Amino acid sequence: MNASTRQSSLPPIETEVAIVGAGFGGLCMAIKLLEAGRKDFLILEKADEVGGTWRDNGYPGAACDVQSHLYSFSFAPKTDWSQRYAGWREIQDYILDVTERYQLRPYLRFGQEVIGARFREDEGRWEIQTRGGATILARHWVLASGPLHVPAIPEIPGLAKFKGKLFHSAQWDHSYDLNGKTVASIGTGGSAIQYLPEIAPKVKQLHVFQRTAAWVIPRDVRKYSEFRKKLFAQSTLLRKLHRARLYWTNESRVWPIFHPALARGLQKLAEMFLRSQVKDPELRRKLTPDYTIGCKRVLISNVYYPTFNRPNVALITEGIKEIREHSIVTRDGVERPVDCIVLGTGFVVDPRVYMKGFTLSGRDGHELGRDWQRAPEAYLGTTVSGYPNMFQLVGPGTALGHNSIIFMIEAQVRYILDCLKQLDAQGADYLDLKPQVQREFNTELQSKLKGSVWSTGCRSWYQTAEGVNFTMWPWSTWRFWLRTQRVQPEDYHWLRLPSTAKKASGKAKATA
C-alpha cells in the first residue's frame, strides 16, 4: 500500500475555515481570523514553506515594484526596510517573521496541494481534496493561491528536445554557473528586466528574444538611512504618514489609466527616458512599444535599457521558428548556438487554464469551469454566485496597475470576516451571492474597462484569449475599500440547513 492509499483511507479532517495558499493573502486571512477569536482553521500549502510568489521567485535581481513600506501589512509594520523597493529576500524574510510573530505554524499544513472541491449542500460544507489523498471538510474555504504561481511554458517547436540547460525564472537553478556561457532569454516582461542586467556581465553572450517591447520608467533606488529607520521605529505617526504619502502618490497614477490622453503625456516622458539611456536609434526603435503606456504592465528599472549597450548583449525581435538540441532558429533563418535558455515568460494567469484539472462543484449543479467558460468573474473579486461560503483573495477584477495589492487583500479579508459575522448574526448556515448582483457588478466593471487605457488595442496577460479583461480593477483603490467596508445583506441569499442535517453533521464531527 502506497502513501497516497494510506492517506486516503484516513477519516476526513474537519475545520471551520480552510485557507488554500500561504502567501500574503492566506497569511492575512489567518491573522485576522485569530484576531477575531476564530481559531478553528487550517492553511493548506502545496509547497514546504510560506511565502508564495516571494518564496518561488528568487532569480537574480528579483524585487518588488511597489514601495517596501506599502508592500507590507498595515497591521504588521517593518520599520527597518533597507530601501524604497525591497528585494525578494527581504520580502520573504518579512513574511517568515510575520508567520512567527502571529504564531501561525500550528495552523499550517505543508505538502497539501488542493486538486478539487465540491459543496455538500445537504451539510452546508465544502469537501476539499488534496493530491496526496486527504479530504478536508470545511464550512468555509478561502482560495488564496493567487494568480502568479503556475509558470507559463511557451509552446515553441523543439523546446523539449533542447539538450542544454533550461529553466523558468520562477524555478531558477542557482547551482548552474552562467559565467562564460552563451545564454538565451525568452521574454522581456517583469522578471526578465530584473535578471537580465544581473546576468549580462557574467555571460559570454546574451541573446534576448523579445516578442513585444515594454514601457519602462525610472526606479527610485534610494536606501533608507539608519536615521530614518530609527525615526520609523520610534514614531508610529511618522511611519504611518510616510506610508500614507506613498499610498496617495501611487493612487494619483490611476488617472492616466482612466484617461488614455493623459497616458500619452506620460508616454512622452518614458520615451525621453529611453532616449537618454540607449543611443543607437535602431535599438531604440526595437525597444519602443507600439501601444499606449499602461495597456500592458509598466516596468520600473534604471539598469534594463543600459544592458543593451553592452557588446555581448543582442536584442532579437524576428521571432523564434524552432529550438534545436543546442541552438535557437529565428524566422529569418538565423541559427544561434546557446548553452542555456532562461524562460522569462511569466505565469499562467487565466484560472480556466491553470485550474483545468481542478474540479470545483458548487450548489445546484454549478461547475466553475462551465460558469467561467466565457471569462472568470466574481463579485468584488471575492464571492461567486452558486458557490456558497467560498471566498477568493485577488480574484477576478482585483489586480492593479498603480498601487499595492496588499491594500486590496486587507480590504477583501475584512469583507470576508464581515460575511462570517453576519452569518452568525442571522443564524444562517451559508450565504450565496445572488446571480443578478454578480451580473450587474461585472457589467459595470466591463463598461468602465472599455474607457480605460487597457482597451487601447494591445494584448496582455490581463485578458483571456478571447480578449476579455478579467483581471484589473478599473477604479481607485479607495473605492474598493469603501465597497468592501461592510457586506450588503440584500446582495446574498442567507440559507439555513434542516435541523436533521445539522444534527448529522455535528455527530460526524464529534466522531471524526
HELIX and SHEET records of a PDB file:
HELIX    1   1 ALA A    3  SER A    8  1                                   6    
HELIX    2   2 PHE A   24  GLU A   35  1                                  12    
HELIX    3   3 THR A   53  ASP A   56  1                                   4    
HELIX    4   4 TRP A   88  ARG A  101  1                                  14    
HELIX    5   5 ARG A  105  TYR A  107  5                                   3    
HELIX    6   6 LEU A  159  LYS A  161  5                                   3    
HELIX    7   7 SER A  169  GLN A  171  5                                   3    
HELIX    8   8 ALA A  192  ILE A  199  1                                   8    
HELIX    9   9 GLU A  226  GLN A  234  1                                   9    
HELIX   10  10 THR A  236  GLU A  251  1                                  16    
HELIX   11  11 SER A  252  VAL A  254  5                                   3    
HELIX   12  12 TRP A  255  PHE A  258  1                                   4    
HELIX   13  13 PRO A  260  GLN A  277  1                                  18    
HELIX   14  14 PRO A  281  LEU A  287  1                                   7    
HELIX   15  15 TYR A  304  THR A  307  1                                   4    
HELIX   16  16 PRO A  351  TYR A  354  1                                   4    
HELIX   17  17 LEU A  368  ASP A  371  1                                   4    
HELIX   18  18 ILE A  405  GLN A  426  1                                  22    
HELIX   19  19 PRO A  435  LYS A  450  1                                  16    
HELIX   20  20 VAL A  453  SER A  455  5                                   3    
HELIX   21  21 THR A  477  ARG A  483  1                                   7    
HELIX   22  22 PRO A  489  ASP A  491  5                                   3    
HELIX   23  23 SER A  499  THR A  511  1                                  13    
SHEET    1   A 7 LEU A 108  PHE A 110  0                                        
SHEET    2   A 7 PHE A  41  GLU A  45  1                                        
SHEET    3   A 7 ILE A  13  VAL A  20  1                                        
SHEET    4   A 7 THR A 135  LEU A 143  1                                        
SHEET    5   A 7 ARG A 125  THR A 130 -1                                        
SHEET    6   A 7 VAL A 114  ARG A 120 -1                                        
SHEET    7   A 7 THR A 359  SER A 361  1                                        
SHEET    1   B 5 LEU A 108  PHE A 110  0                                        
SHEET    2   B 5 PHE A  41  GLU A  45  1                                        
SHEET    3   B 5 ILE A  13  VAL A  20  1                                        
SHEET    4   B 5 THR A 135  LEU A 143  1                                        
SHEET    5   B 5 MET A 390  GLN A 392  1                                        
SHEET    1   C 5 LYS A 165  HIS A 168  0                                        
SHEET    2   C 5 CYS A 340  LEU A 343  1                                        
SHEET    3   C 5 THR A 182  ILE A 186  1                                        
SHEET    4   C 5 GLN A 205  PHE A 209  1                                        
SHEET    5   C 5 VAL A 313  ILE A 316  1                                        
SHEET    1   D 2 VAL A 216  ILE A 217  0                                        
SHEET    2   D 2 LEU A 299  ILE A 300  1                                        
SHEET    1   E 3 ILE A 320  ILE A 323  0                                        
SHEET    2   E 3 SER A 327  THR A 330 -1                                        
SHEET    3   E 3 GLU A 335  PRO A 337 -1                                        
SHEET    1   F 2 TYR A 430  LEU A 433  0                                        
SHEET    2   F 2 TYR A 492  LEU A 495 -1                                        
END                                                                             
